[in-house]
Amino acid sequence: MSIVNKYNDSYVAFLDVLGFKNMVKHSDDFKLTKYFEEVEETLRELKGRSSKKDIGYIIISDSIILTIKKAANADDNLEKLRQLCISVSKIQKRLALSNIWLRGAIATGNTYFDDNNNQIVGPAYIDAYLLEEELAKYPRVILDNRIFKDLNFETGYDFIRGINKYDQNCDIVLYDWSKSEMVSKHMLEQDVMFFIDYFETIPSNEAEFTRIYDNIRENLFADTRLHSKYRWISIYLYTVADRRKYRDTSLGRKIKNQMDNI
């Protein structure tokens, strides 16, 4: 059998769990069980929706891999990418509420995927893995810059606006740098152009914010080696609360006040 001859042009997301080795090392059965349960349940729910039925996935230890074959035209591919990003976002947010944090990357290119045998191979998978390892850095999922060029967008901001579908009042997918202000110590460094905006809906839900806030505060000073990663999360959440639509709300102000104190 020739694997290369079975390649399909695809989008591939490679996700990795922050601190997974410590969970295993310290025999954190509750957190390990929670991780697998939450991921499996989220993926089952997503696969039950017609818009996401074509997304395949594999879970291997601390790695979650999702992939979707491309279509014949750029418009359809933008929607396929959007659905993949939404799926990743829902996994990220659900795990974050359980104090489990992901980082990763999405790449484009040839891939052989066989979910029956838990097999994936190909340049897109390698690119996603390397981007996660080298550039993701923080609990975020970044996108390869080549994606927006392949989809025929002129600029990165055009791509963000296109995939976020502002004109259709859809769920936000990618973090929009143009909608956030850089504020004192809460300056979010623009070291990458594209990452999935998985906190977009948090400021409208006080219970979820409280859980996220408690998780960040718990982790921020727990391990010096991970401090910068959780500091990034706190800054990211602050910038979400500071966006125009949350800025003058009581919860938006509460978020910023609390984040100022950690």
MARTOR-900875 format. One record per residue (C-alpha): residue number from 1; residue in three letters; chain; x, y, z. Coordinates in pm, 1 decimal. Layout:
N
+-----+-----+----+----------+----------+----------+
:   i :  aa : ch :        x :        y :        z :
+-----+-----+----+----------+----------+----------+
: NUM : ALA :  A :        X :        Y :        Z :
...
+-----+-----+----+----------+----------+----------+
END
This chain:
262
+-----+-----+----+----------+----------+----------+
:   i :  aa : ch :        x :        y :        z :
+-----+-----+----+----------+----------+----------+
:   1 : MET :  A :      0.0 :      0.0 :      0.0 :
:   2 : SER :  A :    133.2 :    345.2 :    -92.3 :
:   3 : ILE :  A :     62.5 :    600.3 :    179.1 :
:   4 : VAL :  A :    170.7 :    893.0 :    -37.1 :
:   5 : ASN :  A :    -80.2 :    799.8 :   -307.8 :
:   6 : LYS :  A :   -354.0 :    824.1 :    -43.3 :
:   7 : TYR :  A :   -267.4 :   1177.5 :     63.8 :
:   8 : ASN :  A :   -549.7 :   1432.4 :     75.0 :
:   9 : ASP :  A :   -508.2 :   1808.9 :     83.5 :
:  10 : SER :  A :   -628.3 :   1889.5 :    435.7 :
:  11 : TYR :  A :   -622.1 :   2114.8 :    737.2 :
:  12 : VAL :  A :   -459.5 :   1954.5 :   1042.9 :
:  13 : ALA :  A :   -473.4 :   2071.1 :   1405.9 :
:  14 : PHE :  A :   -216.3 :   1936.5 :   1651.3 :
:  15 : LEU :  A :   -299.0 :   2008.9 :   2018.1 :
:  16 : ASP :  A :    -86.8 :   1938.2 :   2323.6 :
:  17 : VAL :  A :   -177.6 :   1945.9 :   2694.2 :
:  18 : LEU :  A :     26.6 :   2183.1 :   2909.1 :
:  19 : GLY :  A :    167.8 :   2009.0 :   3217.9 :
:  20 : PHE :  A :     57.1 :   1661.3 :   3114.0 :
:  21 : LYS :  A :    383.9 :   1505.7 :   3231.6 :
:  22 : ASN :  A :    322.5 :   1642.9 :   3579.9 :
:  23 : MET :  A :    -27.6 :   1493.2 :   3581.3 :
:  24 : VAL :  A :    123.5 :   1153.8 :   3504.4 :
:  25 : LYS :  A :    424.4 :   1198.2 :   3734.1 :
:  26 : HIS :  A :    205.3 :   1291.0 :   4031.4 :
:  27 : SER :  A :    -58.5 :   1031.1 :   3946.8 :
:  28 : ASP :  A :   -327.9 :   1298.4 :   3922.7 :
:  29 : ASP :  A :   -601.9 :   1050.0 :   3846.3 :
:  30 : PHE :  A :   -884.4 :   1303.1 :   3872.8 :
:  31 : LYS :  A :   -730.2 :   1543.0 :   3622.2 :
:  32 : LEU :  A :   -621.3 :   1269.4 :   3381.9 :
:  33 : THR :  A :   -967.4 :   1113.1 :   3387.0 :
:  34 : LYS :  A :  -1127.4 :   1455.8 :   3345.6 :
:  35 : TYR :  A :   -907.1 :   1529.2 :   3044.6 :
:  36 : PHE :  A :  -1003.0 :   1216.2 :   2851.5 :
:  37 : GLU :  A :  -1370.5 :   1240.1 :   2949.1 :
:  38 : GLU :  A :  -1405.3 :   1605.2 :   2852.1 :
:  39 : VAL :  A :  -1226.0 :   1563.4 :   2518.4 :
:  40 : GLU :  A :  -1418.3 :   1252.8 :   2419.0 :
:  41 : GLU :  A :  -1752.6 :   1405.5 :   2516.4 :
:  42 : THR :  A :  -1680.4 :   1732.0 :   2334.5 :
:  43 : LEU :  A :  -1570.7 :   1552.2 :   2019.4 :
:  44 : ARG :  A :  -1877.6 :   1327.0 :   2024.0 :
:  45 : GLU :  A :  -2101.1 :   1631.3 :   2054.4 :
:  46 : LEU :  A :  -1920.6 :   1807.9 :   1771.4 :
:  47 : LYS :  A :  -1933.2 :   1506.0 :   1543.0 :
:  48 : GLY :  A :  -2308.5 :   1498.0 :   1594.0 :
:  49 : ARG :  A :  -2344.5 :   1834.1 :   1420.3 :
:  50 : SER :  A :  -2373.7 :   1830.7 :   1042.5 :
:  51 : SER :  A :  -2130.1 :   2121.3 :   1002.8 :
:  52 : LYS :  A :  -1855.1 :   1921.4 :   1176.7 :
:  53 : LYS :  A :  -1930.9 :   1564.3 :   1073.9 :
:  54 : ASP :  A :  -1634.3 :   1557.1 :    831.7 :
:  55 : ILE :  A :  -1378.3 :   1634.8 :   1101.8 :
:  56 : GLY :  A :  -1168.6 :   1333.4 :   1197.7 :
:  57 : TYR :  A :   -975.3 :   1304.3 :   1521.1 :
:  58 : ILE :  A :   -724.5 :   1094.4 :   1712.7 :
:  59 : ILE :  A :   -633.7 :   1119.5 :   2083.4 :
:  60 : ILE :  A :   -287.7 :    987.6 :   2173.5 :
:  61 : SER :  A :   -185.3 :   1048.0 :   2536.0 :
:  62 : ASP :  A :   -142.0 :   1426.6 :   2567.4 :
:  63 : SER :  A :   -197.3 :   1492.5 :   2195.8 :
:  64 : ILE :  A :   -527.3 :   1564.7 :   2020.6 :
:  65 : ILE :  A :   -516.8 :   1564.9 :   1641.3 :
:  66 : LEU :  A :   -804.0 :   1687.2 :   1425.5 :
:  67 : THR :  A :   -818.2 :   1700.2 :   1048.5 :
:  68 : ILE :  A :  -1059.6 :   1782.2 :    768.9 :
:  69 : LYS :  A :  -1020.4 :   1732.9 :    394.2 :
:  70 : LYS :  A :  -1029.1 :   2041.4 :    177.2 :
:  71 : ALA :  A :  -1293.1 :   2112.5 :    -84.7 :
:  72 : ALA :  A :  -1256.5 :   2224.6 :   -445.4 :
:  73 : ASN :  A :  -1283.4 :   2600.8 :   -390.8 :
:  74 : ALA :  A :  -1162.5 :   2869.4 :   -151.1 :
:  75 : ASP :  A :  -1507.0 :   2963.2 :    -13.3 :
:  76 : ASP :  A :  -1583.5 :   2606.6 :     90.4 :
:  77 : ASN :  A :  -1235.1 :   2568.6 :    235.5 :
:  78 : LEU :  A :  -1278.3 :   2883.0 :    444.4 :
:  79 : GLU :  A :  -1593.3 :   2731.8 :    594.6 :
:  80 : LYS :  A :  -1419.9 :   2397.1 :    656.6 :
:  81 : LEU :  A :  -1134.0 :   2577.3 :    829.4 :
:  82 : ARG :  A :  -1382.1 :   2781.7 :   1030.2 :
:  83 : GLN :  A :  -1559.6 :   2468.3 :   1153.8 :
:  84 : LEU :  A :  -1226.5 :   2309.0 :   1247.3 :
:  85 : CYS :  A :  -1126.2 :   2620.5 :   1441.7 :
:  86 : ILE :  A :  -1463.1 :   2632.7 :   1620.8 :
:  87 : SER :  A :  -1416.6 :   2268.3 :   1721.0 :
:  88 : VAL :  A :  -1070.0 :   2341.5 :   1858.5 :
:  89 : SER :  A :  -1203.3 :   2647.1 :   2043.6 :
:  90 : LYS :  A :  -1477.1 :   2447.1 :   2213.9 :
:  91 : ILE :  A :  -1224.4 :   2184.3 :   2326.5 :
:  92 : GLN :  A :   -990.1 :   2456.2 :   2456.8 :
:  93 : LYS :  A :  -1259.9 :   2637.2 :   2650.8 :
:  94 : ARG :  A :  -1413.0 :   2322.6 :   2797.9 :
:  95 : LEU :  A :  -1075.6 :   2199.2 :   2921.5 :
:  96 : ALA :  A :   -979.6 :   2544.5 :   3051.6 :
:  97 : LEU :  A :  -1288.5 :   2539.0 :   3271.6 :
:  98 : SER :  A :  -1145.8 :   2215.1 :   3417.3 :
:  99 : ASN :  A :   -803.2 :   2380.4 :   3462.1 :
: 100 : ILE :  A :   -651.0 :   2186.2 :   3171.6 :
: 101 : TRP :  A :   -477.6 :   2403.9 :   2912.3 :
: 102 : LEU :  A :   -393.3 :   2338.4 :   2549.8 :
: 103 : ARG :  A :   -149.4 :   2480.2 :   2304.3 :
: 104 : GLY :  A :   -119.7 :   2382.4 :   1941.5 :
: 105 : ALA :  A :   -116.9 :   2475.7 :   1575.8 :
: 106 : ILE :  A :   -314.6 :   2432.2 :   1255.7 :
: 107 : ALA :  A :   -138.3 :   2371.4 :    925.6 :
: 108 : THR :  A :   -235.8 :   2302.1 :    565.8 :
: 109 : GLY :  A :   -117.4 :   2042.5 :    315.8 :
: 110 : ASN :  A :   -109.9 :   1674.9 :    227.7 :
: 111 : THR :  A :   -218.8 :   1423.0 :    489.6 :
: 112 : TYR :  A :   -300.2 :   1055.3 :    514.2 :
: 113 : PHE :  A :   -555.0 :    995.8 :    789.5 :
: 114 : ASP :  A :   -704.8 :    666.0 :    906.9 :
: 115 : ASP :  A :   -912.0 :    705.7 :   1223.2 :
: 116 : ASN :  A :   -997.1 :    335.3 :   1235.2 :
: 117 : ASN :  A :   -630.5 :    253.3 :   1294.7 :
: 118 : ASN :  A :   -533.2 :    580.4 :   1466.8 :
: 119 : GLN :  A :   -290.0 :    667.7 :   1188.5 :
: 120 : ILE :  A :   -192.9 :   1007.7 :   1053.1 :
: 121 : VAL :  A :    110.1 :   1102.6 :    845.8 :
: 122 : GLY :  A :    204.2 :   1370.8 :    598.5 :
: 123 : PRO :  A :    362.9 :   1716.2 :    561.8 :
: 124 : ALA :  A :     64.6 :   1904.2 :    711.5 :
: 125 : TYR :  A :     79.3 :   1692.6 :   1027.4 :
: 126 : ILE :  A :    454.4 :   1752.3 :   1060.5 :
: 127 : ASP :  A :    409.7 :   2126.6 :   1004.8 :
: 128 : ALA :  A :    136.1 :   2148.0 :   1270.2 :
: 129 : TYR :  A :    350.9 :   1952.0 :   1517.4 :
: 130 : LEU :  A :    656.9 :   2173.9 :   1460.3 :
: 131 : LEU :  A :    459.2 :   2497.1 :   1479.1 :
: 132 : GLU :  A :    310.6 :   2387.5 :   1811.9 :
: 133 : GLU :  A :    651.7 :   2293.7 :   1946.2 :
: 134 : GLU :  A :    841.1 :   2599.5 :   1822.0 :
: 135 : LEU :  A :    597.1 :   2890.6 :   1807.2 :
: 136 : ALA :  A :    275.4 :   2827.0 :   2001.9 :
: 137 : LYS :  A :    463.6 :   2888.9 :   2331.9 :
: 138 : TYR :  A :    154.6 :   2973.4 :   2537.9 :
: 139 : PRO :  A :   -184.7 :   2805.6 :   2590.2 :
: 140 : ARG :  A :   -313.3 :   2904.2 :   2247.9 :
: 141 : VAL :  A :   -361.7 :   2742.7 :   1908.2 :
: 142 : ILE :  A :   -195.0 :   2931.3 :   1625.3 :
: 143 : LEU :  A :   -250.5 :   2909.1 :   1249.7 :
: 144 : ASP :  A :     15.5 :   2876.4 :    983.4 :
: 145 : ASN :  A :     46.7 :   3202.7 :    786.5 :
: 146 : ARG :  A :     36.2 :   3006.8 :    462.5 :
: 147 : ILE :  A :   -331.0 :   2932.0 :    520.0 :
: 148 : PHE :  A :   -459.5 :   3283.1 :    454.4 :
: 149 : LYS :  A :   -253.8 :   3311.1 :    135.1 :
: 150 : ASP :  A :   -388.1 :   2979.2 :      9.6 :
: 151 : LEU :  A :   -738.9 :   3115.1 :     66.0 :
: 152 : ASN :  A :   -661.7 :   3419.2 :   -152.6 :
: 153 : PHE :  A :   -680.3 :   3691.6 :    112.8 :
: 154 : GLU :  A :   -470.6 :   4001.8 :     55.6 :
: 155 : THR :  A :   -385.9 :   4068.5 :    420.4 :
: 156 : GLY :  A :   -397.3 :   3893.2 :    754.8 :
: 157 : TYR :  A :   -666.5 :   4132.5 :    878.5 :
: 158 : ASP :  A :   -882.4 :   4054.0 :    574.4 :
: 159 : PHE :  A :   -850.3 :   3686.0 :    663.3 :
: 160 : ILE :  A :   -948.9 :   3746.0 :   1027.8 :
: 161 : ARG :  A :  -1253.2 :   3946.6 :    922.6 :
: 162 : GLY :  A :  -1344.8 :   3685.4 :    661.8 :
: 163 : ILE :  A :  -1330.0 :   3385.2 :    891.7 :
: 164 : ASN :  A :  -1497.9 :   3571.0 :   1179.7 :
: 165 : LYS :  A :  -1795.0 :   3662.9 :    956.3 :
: 166 : TYR :  A :  -1875.3 :   3986.1 :   1139.1 :
: 167 : ASP :  A :  -2143.3 :   4070.1 :    883.1 :
: 168 : GLN :  A :  -2333.8 :   3750.8 :    972.5 :
: 169 : ASN :  A :  -2318.4 :   3783.5 :   1352.5 :
: 170 : CYS :  A :  -2146.1 :   3444.2 :   1384.3 :
: 171 : ASP :  A :  -1926.8 :   3303.6 :   1659.8 :
: 172 : ILE :  A :  -1586.9 :   3470.7 :   1669.0 :
: 173 : VAL :  A :  -1309.7 :   3233.5 :   1561.4 :
: 174 : LEU :  A :   -977.4 :   3418.8 :   1547.4 :
: 175 : TYR :  A :   -841.0 :   3682.7 :   1782.2 :
: 176 : ASP :  A :   -876.8 :   4023.9 :   1617.1 :
: 177 : TRP :  A :   -585.3 :   4249.8 :   1704.1 :
: 178 : SER :  A :   -767.9 :   4553.2 :   1563.6 :
: 179 : LYS :  A :  -1039.6 :   4524.1 :   1831.2 :
: 180 : SER :  A :   -805.5 :   4526.5 :   2130.9 :
: 181 : GLU :  A :   -607.8 :   4809.6 :   2284.6 :
: 182 : MET :  A :   -263.7 :   4765.2 :   2433.1 :
: 183 : VAL :  A :   -297.5 :   4859.3 :   2798.9 :
: 184 : SER :  A :     -3.2 :   4906.7 :   3041.1 :
: 185 : LYS :  A :    105.5 :   4572.9 :   3185.9 :
: 186 : HIS :  A :   -171.2 :   4398.0 :   2993.0 :
: 187 : MET :  A :      0.4 :   4438.0 :   2658.8 :
: 188 : LEU :  A :    -46.5 :   4123.5 :   2450.5 :
: 189 : GLU :  A :    259.2 :   4079.0 :   2230.4 :
: 190 : GLN :  A :    172.2 :   4028.1 :   1865.1 :
: 191 : ASP :  A :    436.2 :   3763.4 :   1802.4 :
: 192 : VAL :  A :    199.8 :   3565.2 :   1577.5 :
: 193 : MET :  A :    -80.9 :   3694.9 :   1358.1 :
: 194 : PHE :  A :   -340.5 :   3422.7 :   1402.2 :
: 195 : PHE :  A :   -462.0 :   3233.6 :   1706.9 :
: 196 : ILE :  A :   -801.0 :   3092.5 :   1805.3 :
: 197 : ASP :  A :  -1002.9 :   3323.7 :   2030.2 :
: 198 : TYR :  A :  -1135.7 :   3065.2 :   2273.1 :
: 199 : PHE :  A :  -1221.2 :   3317.3 :   2547.2 :
: 200 : GLU :  A :  -1447.7 :   3526.0 :   2324.3 :
: 201 : THR :  A :  -1769.6 :   3426.3 :   2504.8 :
: 202 : ILE :  A :  -1633.9 :   3416.0 :   2861.7 :
: 203 : PRO :  A :  -1710.9 :   3780.2 :   2960.4 :
: 204 : SER :  A :  -2083.4 :   3722.2 :   2906.5 :
: 205 : ASN :  A :  -2090.5 :   3437.2 :   3158.6 :
: 206 : GLU :  A :  -1993.8 :   3527.4 :   3514.3 :
: 207 : ALA :  A :  -1984.8 :   3167.7 :   3641.5 :
: 208 : GLU :  A :  -1743.1 :   3064.0 :   3367.5 :
: 209 : PHE :  A :  -1528.6 :   3371.1 :   3424.5 :
: 210 : THR :  A :  -1504.3 :   3293.2 :   3796.1 :
: 211 : ARG :  A :  -1383.9 :   2939.7 :   3722.4 :
: 212 : ILE :  A :  -1130.7 :   3062.0 :   3466.8 :
: 213 : TYR :  A :  -1008.0 :   3334.6 :   3701.9 :
: 214 : ASP :  A :   -965.5 :   3088.6 :   3989.4 :
: 215 : ASN :  A :   -775.6 :   2849.5 :   3763.0 :
: 216 : ILE :  A :   -539.2 :   3121.8 :   3642.1 :
: 217 : ARG :  A :   -477.1 :   3248.0 :   3995.4 :
: 218 : GLU :  A :   -410.3 :   2894.1 :   4119.3 :
: 219 : ASN :  A :   -153.1 :   2825.8 :   3849.2 :
: 220 : LEU :  A :     18.1 :   3162.1 :   3815.7 :
: 221 : PHE :  A :    266.3 :   3110.6 :   4098.7 :
: 222 : ALA :  A :    253.1 :   2732.3 :   4131.2 :
: 223 : ASP :  A :    552.6 :   2665.5 :   3905.6 :
: 224 : THR :  A :    810.1 :   2928.6 :   3810.4 :
: 225 : ARG :  A :    878.5 :   2751.0 :   3482.4 :
: 226 : LEU :  A :    514.3 :   2794.0 :   3378.7 :
: 227 : HIS :  A :    459.0 :   3145.8 :   3512.2 :
: 228 : SER :  A :    496.8 :   3318.3 :   3173.7 :
: 229 : LYS :  A :    241.9 :   3084.7 :   3015.7 :
: 230 : TYR :  A :    -28.0 :   3157.8 :   3272.9 :
: 231 : ARG :  A :     61.0 :   3528.7 :   3271.2 :
: 232 : TRP :  A :     -8.8 :   3525.6 :   2898.6 :
: 233 : ILE :  A :   -353.3 :   3375.9 :   2965.8 :
: 234 : SER :  A :   -431.4 :   3648.9 :   3220.3 :
: 235 : ILE :  A :   -332.4 :   3920.7 :   2972.2 :
: 236 : TYR :  A :   -533.0 :   3756.9 :   2696.1 :
: 237 : LEU :  A :   -845.3 :   3742.5 :   2915.3 :
: 238 : TYR :  A :   -796.8 :   4106.4 :   3013.5 :
: 239 : THR :  A :   -782.0 :   4215.8 :   2649.3 :
: 240 : VAL :  A :  -1100.9 :   4020.3 :   2575.7 :
: 241 : ALA :  A :  -1279.8 :   4203.1 :   2859.5 :
: 242 : ASP :  A :  -1144.3 :   4535.3 :   2732.1 :
: 243 : ARG :  A :  -1297.7 :   4502.7 :   2386.6 :
: 244 : ARG :  A :  -1563.4 :   4751.4 :   2286.0 :
: 245 : LYS :  A :  -1864.5 :   4527.4 :   2345.1 :
: 246 : TYR :  A :  -1756.8 :   4436.8 :   2701.9 :
: 247 : ARG :  A :  -1581.0 :   4755.9 :   2807.9 :
: 248 : ASP :  A :  -1878.1 :   4931.8 :   2964.7 :
: 249 : THR :  A :  -2045.4 :   4626.5 :   3115.5 :
: 250 : SER :  A :  -2031.4 :   4553.7 :   3488.4 :
: 251 : LEU :  A :  -1880.2 :   4211.2 :   3423.9 :
: 252 : GLY :  A :  -1619.7 :   4356.3 :   3188.4 :
: 253 : ARG :  A :  -1513.5 :   4602.2 :   3458.4 :
: 254 : LYS :  A :  -1509.9 :   4324.9 :   3718.5 :
: 255 : ILE :  A :  -1285.9 :   4109.9 :   3501.1 :
: 256 : LYS :  A :  -1036.5 :   4391.0 :   3446.9 :
: 257 : ASN :  A :  -1033.6 :   4484.2 :   3816.2 :
: 258 : GLN :  A :   -970.5 :   4127.0 :   3924.6 :
: 259 : MET :  A :   -708.1 :   4063.2 :   3657.4 :
: 260 : ASP :  A :   -529.0 :   4382.5 :   3772.4 :
: 261 : ASN :  A :   -476.8 :   4216.4 :   4109.8 :
: 262 : ILE :  A :   -306.0 :   3894.5 :   4003.0 :
+-----+-----+----+----------+----------+----------+
END
